[in-house]
Amino acid sequence: MNFRSLCQFLGFLLFVLTVMIFAVALFSTVRYMSAGDNAVAERHAMPALYLTSLLGLILGGILWFVGKGASKRLGQREALLLVALGWLVGAALCALPFRVWADMRPDAELRPHEFDGFVNCYFESMSGLTTTGATILTSIGTIPDSLKLWRATTHWLGGLGIVVLFVAVLPLLGVGGRRLYRIESPGPTPEGVTPRIRDAARVLWLIYLGLTAAEVLALRLCGMSWFDALCHTFATLATGGFSTYDESIAAFDSSAIHAVIIFFMLLAGVNFSLYYAMIQKRWHSIWQNSELRFYFLILVVATVILTASQLAAVPSDESSKPSIAITLRDSLFQAVSIQTTTGFGTADFDQWAPLAKITLVVLMFVGASAGSTGGGIKVIRIVVAAKVLFAEVERAFRPKVVRRLKVGGDLVDPDVKIGCLAYVLGIVILFVIGAALILMIESHRGIDLTTAATASAATLNNIGPGLSAVGPTCNYAWFTSQAKVVMCGLMVLGRLEVYAIIVLFTPRFWQTE
């Protein structure tokens, strides 16, 4: 294991995060120098951000110096370890602005805050970087705008992956860059959009930047402030879900804003390589993409089920019935929000009909497309697993028939088929283990099964809100520190698609070859 090389690349990763923290610190400075309530709120956030930037610079410099002169090549094991450490250590650095600010508050001793404990801060930053969107804040308005922006920025960085970011800007990785990209890129068949992996990462980030600029402008034109537009854009394109308001998107009583966010959530849930194909005007390859067709089909079916179940469940009193248009809008919004694993809310779906809630839980596991910023199992894996199941059912009564598995007219490689089935099974096992651990840890509080199960599903699939005590109007602040640590583990497992973390616990991984 080339630990010196690992230190150097990890140091560079901390530099990237430090630059982003420093940028938010400059924003805080501008707010502090302005008149009004913003100046008061930023008085203690500004030094917290600058201190964290300084610490990140020092730590990054130490790691860079330790790895100076080491080989610039990464093997498979080093790449796996670097990705895992990047998220675990990166989340710790990203948590520091919250923690330092909590200590600097003038009323810190008189008025406790959720950020008083480091585990809470780590949970919030891990939720941001993994684009989960689960929060421990009981009132988002209690933190300064700069920390709201920093929460959103962790989403934006985690959207396409901080690891992909520094593969794009660090040419020293060489062959190791391809290994990092393949580990970080979500989906069963990660593919570059250009022949060189560094160019591929750069193209993806340019597309990401372009979509970011487009959504910020669209939300501003719909009436959002520049600040809210930027924060919600970061959360939308990263499929994260952090909002600047406790009511999430329901705080904006605007169909235009809802429509813009639905549109960009849909785009964020699509394989980003298809956007490169669009730039090249390869329209045929886009239409022939079977995962894209299934992605939209699932959303349409889910929206119909949600709308129908809601209209059927309302009281017979005509005056209490919601309009069909509002029901359809909320159903579409929540279907897109949950399947893309964004987690935004326009309604309290925990109060919806049982069929609607079951549908949303199913969408939690389905997730977005491979190669998107979304989480979940991914549509293509669901399609492959379903085709394998149907093939086995046919074999039960037609044992002599041999059919080669195809998706979208293309043959599915046996390794991909096994990989998809193994991943689906792994997610189910981790979900059960996570729910069992949460139930066991919180047993003294009488936690219900729905809360434990959906908390496990929502964090593992990087969604955020669940049902019952972790529903869209609730938060994760009430969990014990032990349960939050478990859920942090589930978040990073889901974001890195299990294997990059699980391998660290296998003895053979650490053995010298």
C-alpha positions, 0 to 999 in steps of 0.5 A: 500500500502506497501510503505516502501517495495516498497522503499527497492526494488526500492533502490535495482533496483537503485543499479543494474543500478548503478553497470552497470554505474560503469562498463561503467565508468571503461571502460571509465577509460581504454579508458582515460588511452590509447593514442590517440583520445579516451583519449581526448573524455573520459576526461569528460565522465569518471567523468560524469559516476563516479558521476552518479554512486555515486548519484545512490549509495546514492539514492539507499542507502537512499531508502534501508534504508527507507524500512529496516525492512519492509515486504518482500512480495509484493501484486499485487498493490505493484508489479504493482507500483514497475514495473512502478516506476522501469522504470520511475525512472530507466530511470531518473538515466540512463539519468544522464550520458548524462546530466552531460557529456553535462555540463562538455564539455569544449565547452558546452557554445559555441557548444550546444548539444542534451544532453543539455536538461534533457528531451532529455537525458530522452528520450534517456535513456527511448528509451534505456531501453524500447528497442525502439531505437528512438534517439535524436542524430543528430550525434552519433559520437559527443559522447564518446565511453563510452556513446555509450556503455552506450546507448547500455547497457540500451538496453541490460538491458531492453531486458529481463527487469531490473525487471526480472533481480533483481527478478533473483538475489533477493530471498527476493521477494518470492511470490512477485517475481512471480507477478513482473515476470508476469507483466514484461514478455511480452505476453498474457500468460507469463509462467515460464520455471522452477517451481520456478519463480526465477529459471525461471528468472535465466534460461532466463538470462543465455540463454540471456548471452549465445546468447550475447556471441555467437553474439559478437564472430560471429560479431567479426569474420565477421570483426567488432571491439570488441567494435562495436560487443558488442554494436550491440549485445546488441542492437540486442538481446534486439531488440533495434536498437541503433547503434554506427553509424548514418548509422546504419547497412548500415555503414557495407558493409558486407553481412556476418555482415548483415546475422549474425544480421538477424539471431540473430534478428530472435532469439531475436523475439522468445519466450525464453521459447522455448530455454529452451525446446530446451535445454531439447531436447523437439523438438516436443513441439517447432515444435508444437508451433503455434506462432513460425510457424506464426512468420516465415510465416509472415516474409516470406510473408512480405519479398516476398511483400517487394522484389516484390514491390521494383523490380516492382517499379524501373525504366525501365532503366536496369543500375539503377536496383538494383540486385535481391540479394541486394533487397532480402537481404535488404527486408529480413533485414528490415522485420526482423528488423521491426517485431522484433521491432529492428529498425536497417536499411540497406536501406532508406525504406522511399523511398520504394514503397507505398506497401512496406511502408504499409507492414512495418507499419503493421509489426510494429503493429504485433511485435515479439513473446510473451515471446521475447525481442521484442515489438508490439502487439505480434504474438499470440495476432494477431492469436487469434484476427484473429481467433475470427474475422473469427469465428464471420464472420461464425456466421453471416451466420451459427448462430447455429454453435458453434466452440471452439477457438483453437490455435495450437490444444489447446483450448483458454481460454475465459479470454485469448481471451478477454484479447487479443481482449482488448489489440489489441483495447487498442493499437489501441486507444493509437496509435490514441491518441498518433498521435493526441497529437503529431499532436496537439503539433507540429501543429505550425511546420506543421507536416504531418500526416504520421510523427505523426502517424508513430512516435506514432506507432514506439514509442508505439510498441518500434521500433524506426524509422518510416516514413517521418520526423522520417524515418530511416535516420532521428531522433527525436531531432526536436520534442518539449519537450512536444511531447518527453514526450508524446512519452516517455509515449508511449514507457513505455506503449508499453514496459510494455504492457499498463496495468502496467501503466494505472492502476496507473491512476485509483482511485480504485488502490490507495484506501485502501482495 
